[in-house]
Amino acid sequence: MTGKLPSVGDPNEIEKLRRHIRILVDLGRLAGQYSDIDRFLDQAVVQVARAVEIDHVKILRYRRKTADLLMAAGLGWKEGLVRVATFPSDLRSPPGRSFQTAESVFIANTASAPGFVISEILKEHGIVSLANVPILFDGAAWGVLEVDSSSYREFSHDTLEFMTAAAAIIGSTVQRQASQRGEAAALAEAAAEAQRRELLLRELQHRVKNNFQIILSSIGIQKRRFENIEIQRALDHVANRINAISLAHDQLSPRHNVHAVDVASYLRALSASIEQQVDKVAIEFEADEIELSIDRAVPLGLVLNEAVTNSIKHAFGEAGGQITIRLQAGVGYGEARLTIADNGRGVQSPRPGGSGLKLISSLARQIGGEVKQESSPNGTSTSVTFPVIS
């Protein structure tokens, strides 16, 4: 969070509070009028713009398959952006930090916002000040409500309180409609036992998501206490590993009494999340369909995270480069292979006992895998061949 919250004292504050209450009541009424969630969200951004008296509003919905935030509804944005434009969900993105930590984030001046990367879409619209609050669903973040101003603005405590209340109404409406759709689907398509497993899994996922958000929030607080760049990088590395585990839990689905993960979707989302955090490095991803239990999928995701992070840190110069990730099924007898290759400058001074490769080897052993690394002036390739045991 950056900027300074002004205190209440303006003669117009009482009238502003009254307007906020009226609009919250209107928003609550709208929640009961629309069965189409998109139409409700379209009306919600209009009401928020009225209350905050601001020129740009958007509701961002997290998409677990691509690990990004989609503009599900918006007001004041160029034609063609609503339900198309996406924003990063990592901690350097203002809405991403609000989503990951389930806390409000506001920036009084986007031109001076250390620790944040401002989206090109915001720059194109001349956004100077912004505020985000999380939209919660069963206690975990579903998305973000953001207001953006093209002129300098410090958001008052009352404005953030209104946004939090509006986000609560939006979240409860999304949850209610999702629950109604889930009940109808369960009656039509699911047996009682399958429904019980799914509900238990959802409860587990929400609780796990809450715990990850608390941990990421704690890391963000600790990071702000240190000015040392190396310490901040180390904390970022820890946060990325936690994010890799969190994404695996996002992909969980019940199958034959096993908590299975669609590995292709999981690694694709993880790759997209990492790519959002770096400049001038493109990540290409190709995968066969494989399912693994959660305790086998997580080490594989951490292998990808470590290998890609190593390439980003050491393989490229200022011009950047490309990382190719391939997940192959049917390698050998009942095995699969994950390969991470870059087109960088290769390992200049190889260290057999280096901490990066040592960690990858340790993670691979957890799933009975074998690591192979090759390096030349044309790039470095790291592969893990492992048995497919779901």
C-alpha positions in Angstrom: 0.0 0.0 0.0 1.3 3.4 -0.9 0.1 7.0 -0.5 -1.5 8.7 2.5 -5.2 8.4 3.6 -6.8 11.7 4.3 -9.0 12.0 7.5 -12.7 12.9 7.4 -13.2 16.6 8.0 -14.6 18.0 4.7 -18.1 19.5 5.1 -19.2 17.4 2.1 -18.1 14.1 3.8 -21.5 13.5 5.5 -23.3 13.9 2.1 -20.7 11.6 0.5 -21.4 8.9 3.1 -25.1 9.2 2.5 -24.6 8.8 -1.2 -22.4 5.7 -0.5 -25.2 4.1 1.6 -27.8 4.8 -1.1 -25.7 3.3 -3.8 -24.9 0.2 -1.7 -28.6 -0.3 -1.2 -29.1 0.0 -5.0 -26.3 -2.5 -5.6 -27.9 -4.9 -3.2 -31.2 -4.6 -5.1 -29.5 -5.2 -8.4 -27.9 -8.4 -7.0 -31.4 -9.9 -6.7 -32.6 -8.7 -10.1 -30.1 -10.3 -12.4 -29.6 -14.1 -13.0 -26.9 -13.3 -15.6 -23.7 -12.6 -13.6 -22.2 -10.6 -16.5 -25.1 -8.2 -16.6 -24.9 -7.7 -12.8 -21.2 -7.0 -12.9 -21.8 -4.5 -15.8 -24.2 -2.7 -13.5 -22.0 -2.9 -10.5 -19.1 -1.0 -12.1 -21.6 1.8 -13.0 -22.7 2.1 -9.4 -19.2 2.1 -8.1 -18.3 4.9 -10.5 -21.3 6.9 -9.3 -20.3 6.5 -5.7 -16.5 7.2 -6.0 -17.1 9.8 -8.7 -14.3 8.4 -10.9 -13.7 7.9 -14.6 -12.5 4.3 -14.7 -13.7 1.2 -12.8 -13.1 -2.5 -13.5 -13.9 -5.8 -11.9 -11.1 -8.4 -12.4 -11.8 -12.1 -12.2 -9.0 -14.6 -11.5 -8.6 -17.4 -14.0 -6.7 -20.3 -12.6 -5.9 -22.0 -15.9 -3.9 -19.0 -17.1 -3.1 -17.5 -13.7 -4.2 -14.0 -14.7 -6.9 -11.5 -13.9 -9.5 -11.0 -16.6 -11.4 -7.7 -16.9 -14.9 -9.2 -16.3 -16.6 -5.8 -16.3 -15.4 -2.3 -16.8 -16.5 1.4 -17.3 -14.4 4.1 -19.0 -12.1 1.8 -20.9 -11.4 1.7 -24.7 -13.8 -0.4 -26.8 -12.9 -4.1 -27.0 -11.1 -4.4 -23.6 -13.9 -5.5 -21.4 -14.0 -9.3 -21.0 -10.8 -9.5 -23.1 -8.0 -7.5 -21.4 -6.0 -9.3 -18.7 -3.7 -8.2 -15.9 -0.9 -10.1 -14.1 -1.8 -11.8 -10.8 1.7 -11.6 -9.2 2.8 -9.4 -6.3 4.3 -6.7 -8.5 0.9 -6.0 -10.1 -1.3 -3.7 -7.9 -4.5 -5.9 -8.5 -2.3 -9.0 -8.3 -1.0 -8.0 -4.9 -4.6 -7.3 -3.7 -5.7 -10.7 -5.0 -2.7 -12.6 -3.6 -2.8 -11.0 -0.1 -6.6 -10.4 0.2 -5.8 -6.8 1.2 -6.6 -3.4 -0.2 -3.9 -1.7 -2.3 -3.9 1.9 -3.3 -1.4 4.0 -5.2 -1.6 7.8 -5.2 0.9 8.3 -8.0 1.6 5.5 -10.5 4.7 7.3 -11.7 6.3 6.8 -8.3 5.2 3.3 -7.1 8.3 1.3 -6.0 7.7 -2.4 -5.9 4.9 -2.2 -8.5 4.8 -2.7 -12.3 2.0 -0.6 -13.9 0.1 -2.2 -16.7 0.5 -0.8 -20.2 -3.3 -0.5 -20.4 -3.3 1.9 -17.5 -0.5 3.9 -19.0 -2.5 4.2 -22.3 -5.4 5.6 -20.4 -3.3 8.1 -18.5 -4.1 6.5 -15.1 -2.4 8.4 -12.2 -4.0 7.1 -9.1 -5.7 3.8 -8.3 -7.2 1.7 -5.5 -7.9 -2.0 -5.3 -9.9 -4.2 -2.9 -10.3 -8.0 -3.0 -13.6 -9.6 -3.9 -13.9 -12.6 -1.6 -15.6 -15.9 -2.3 -15.9 -18.3 0.7 -13.1 -16.4 2.4 -10.7 -16.6 -0.4 -10.1 -14.0 -3.1 -12.2 -14.5 -6.3 -11.0 -11.3 -8.0 -10.5 -7.6 -7.5 -12.5 -4.4 -7.6 -10.3 -1.5 -8.9 -11.0 2.2 -9.4 -8.6 4.3 -11.5 -8.3 8.0 -11.8 -6.7 9.9 -14.7 -5.9 12.8 -12.3 -4.0 12.8 -9.0 -6.1 11.5 -6.2 -5.7 10.3 -2.6 -8.5 7.9 -1.7 -10.1 8.6 1.6 -10.8 5.9 4.3 -14.5 6.2 3.5 -13.9 5.5 -0.2 -12.0 2.4 0.6 -14.6 1.3 3.1 -17.3 1.8 0.4 -15.3 -0.2 -2.1 -14.9 -3.0 0.5 -18.6 -3.1 1.1 -19.3 -3.1 -2.6 -16.8 -5.9 -3.1 -18.6 -7.9 -0.4 -21.9 -7.5 -2.2 -20.3 -8.5 -5.5 -18.6 -11.5 -3.9 -21.8 -12.8 -2.2 -23.7 -12.4 -5.4 -21.1 -14.4 -7.4 -21.1 -17.0 -4.7 -24.8 -17.3 -4.6 -25.1 -17.7 -8.3 -22.3 -20.2 -8.4 -24.0 -22.2 -5.7 -27.3 -22.2 -7.5 -25.6 -23.5 -10.7 -23.6 -26.1 -8.7 -26.8 -27.4 -7.0 -28.6 -27.7 -10.4 -25.6 -29.5 -11.9 -25.3 -31.8 -8.9 -29.0 -32.8 -9.2 -28.7 -33.5 -12.9 -25.2 -35.0 -13.2 -23.6 -36.1 -10.0 -24.2 -39.0 -7.6 -24.4 -38.3 -3.9 -20.9 -39.6 -3.2 -19.3 -37.6 -6.0 -20.9 -34.5 -4.8 -19.7 -35.1 -1.2 -16.1 -35.5 -2.4 -16.3 -32.3 -4.5 -17.7 -30.3 -1.6 -15.0 -31.6 0.7 -12.3 -30.8 -1.9 -13.6 -27.2 -2.4 -13.6 -26.6 1.3 -10.0 -27.9 1.4 -9.0 -25.7 -1.5 -10.5 -22.6 0.1 -8.8 -23.2 3.4 -5.4 -23.9 1.7 -5.9 -20.7 -0.5 -6.5 -18.7 2.6 -3.3 -20.0 4.2 -1.2 -19.2 1.1 -2.6 -15.7 1.0 -1.6 -15.2 4.7 1.9 -16.5 4.0 2.3 -14.3 0.9 1.0 -11.3 2.8 3.6 -11.9 5.5 6.4 -12.2 3.0 5.3 -8.9 1.4 5.4 -7.2 4.8 8.8 -8.6 5.6 10.1 -7.5 2.1 9.1 -3.9 2.8 11.3 -3.9 6.0 14.5 -4.6 4.1 16.3 -2.3 1.6 18.9 -4.9 0.7 18.3 -6.0 -2.9 19.6 -9.6 -2.2 17.2 -10.1 0.7 14.3 -8.8 -1.4 15.3 -11.2 -4.3 15.5 -14.1 -1.8 12.0 -13.3 -0.5 10.7 -13.0 -4.1 12.1 -16.5 -4.8 10.4 -17.9 -1.7 7.1 -16.2 -2.8 7.4 -17.7 -6.3 7.8 -21.2 -4.8 4.8 -20.7 -2.6 2.8 -19.5 -5.7 3.9 -22.7 -7.5 2.4 -24.8 -4.7 -0.7 -22.6 -4.6 -1.4 -23.0 -8.3 -1.2 -26.8 -7.9 -4.0 -26.7 -5.4 -6.0 -24.5 -7.8 -5.9 -27.4 -10.3 -7.1 -30.1 -7.9 -10.1 -32.2 -9.0 -11.6 -35.3 -7.4 -11.1 -38.6 -9.3 -11.5 -42.1 -7.9 -10.9 -41.0 -4.3 -7.6 -39.4 -5.4 -6.9 -35.7 -5.3 -5.6 -35.5 -8.9 -4.0 -32.6 -10.8 -4.2 -32.0 -14.5 -0.5 -31.5 -14.9 -0.6 -29.9 -18.3 -3.1 -27.2 -17.1 -1.1 -26.8 -13.9 2.3 -26.3 -15.5 0.7 -24.1 -18.2 -0.7 -21.8 -15.5 2.6 -21.8 -13.6 4.5 -20.9 -16.8 2.1 -18.0 -17.6 2.4 -16.7 -14.0 6.2 -16.7 -14.2 6.2 -15.0 -17.7 4.0 -12.2 -16.4 6.8 -11.3 -13.9 9.7 -10.8 -16.4 10.5 -8.6 -19.3 12.0 -9.7 -22.6 11.7 -13.4 -21.9 9.2 -15.4 -23.9 8.0 -18.8 -22.6 6.7 -21.4 -25.0 4.7 -24.3 -23.6 3.7 -27.6 -25.0 2.3 -30.5 -23.1 0.7 -33.9 -23.4 -2.3 -34.7 -21.0 -1.1 -36.3 -17.8 -2.7 -36.6 -14.4 -0.8 -36.9 -11.1 -1.7 -36.9 -7.5 -1.1 -33.6 -5.7 1.9 -34.9 -3.8 3.6 -35.8 -7.1 2.5 -32.7 -9.1 3.9 -30.2 -6.6 7.5 -31.3 -6.8 7.3 -31.3 -10.6 6.0 -27.7 -10.5 8.8 -26.7 -8.2 11.3 -28.2 -10.7 9.9 -26.1 -13.5 9.9 -23.0 -11.2 13.6 -23.5 -10.3 14.8 -24.3 -13.8 12.9 -21.4 -15.4 14.1 -19.0 -12.6 17.7 -20.2 -13.2 17.4 -19.5 -16.9 15.9 -16.0 -16.3 18.7 -15.1 -13.9 21.7 -16.5 -15.7 21.0 -17.4 -19.3 20.2 -14.1 -21.0 21.7 -10.6 -21.5 19.8 -7.4 -21.9 18.2 -8.6 -25.1 16.4 -11.4 -23.3 15.6 -14.7 -24.9 13.2 -17.6 -25.1 12.4 -20.6 -22.8 10.7 -23.7 -24.2 8.9 -26.1 -21.9 7.8 -29.5 -23.1 5.9 -32.2 -21.1 5.9 -35.5 -22.9 3.9 -38.6 -22.0 4.8 -42.1 -23.2 8.5 -41.8 -22.8 10.0 -45.3 -22.2 7.8 -47.6 -20.1 5.2 -45.8 -18.2 7.3 -42.7 -17.9 7.0 -39.0 -18.8 9.6 -36.2 -19.3 9.6 -32.5 -18.4 12.1 -30.5 -20.4 13.0 -26.8 -19.8 15.3 -25.4 -22.5 16.6 -21.9 -23.1 18.4 -20.3 -26.0 20.8 -18.4 -23.7 24.6 -18.3 -23.4 24.9 -21.6 -21.6 26.4 -22.3 -18.2 29.7 -20.4 -18.1 31.2 -22.0 -15.0 29.4 -25.2 -14.3 29.2 -26.2 -10.6 28.2 -29.9 -10.2 27.2 -29.2 -6.6 25.4 -25.9 -7.4 22.4 -25.2 -5.2 20.0 -24.8 -8.1 20.7 -28.2 -9.7 21.0 -29.8 -6.3 17.4 -28.6 -5.4 16.1 -29.8 -8.8 17.7 -33.2 -8.2 16.2 -33.4 -4.7 12.8 -32.6 -6.0 13.1 -35.1 -8.8 14.0 -37.9 -6.4 10.8 -37.3 -4.5 8.9 -38.6 -7.5 11.4 -41.2 -8.5 12.7 -39.0 -11.3 16.1 -38.7 -13.0 17.6 -35.3 -13.9 19.7 -34.6 -17.0 21.3 -31.2 -17.8 23.1 -30.2 -21.0 24.6 -26.9 -21.7 26.4 -25.2 -24.6 26.9 -21.7 -26.0 23.5 -22.1 -27.7 21.6 -22.7 -24.4 20.9 -25.0 -21.5 18.4 -27.8 -21.3 17.2 -29.4 -18.1 15.0 -32.5 -18.2 13.4 -34.7 -15.6 12.2 -38.2 -16.6 9.8 -39.7 -14.0 7.3 -42.6 -13.7 3.6 -41.7 -14.2 2.0 -42.8 -11.0 -1.3 -41.1 -10.3 
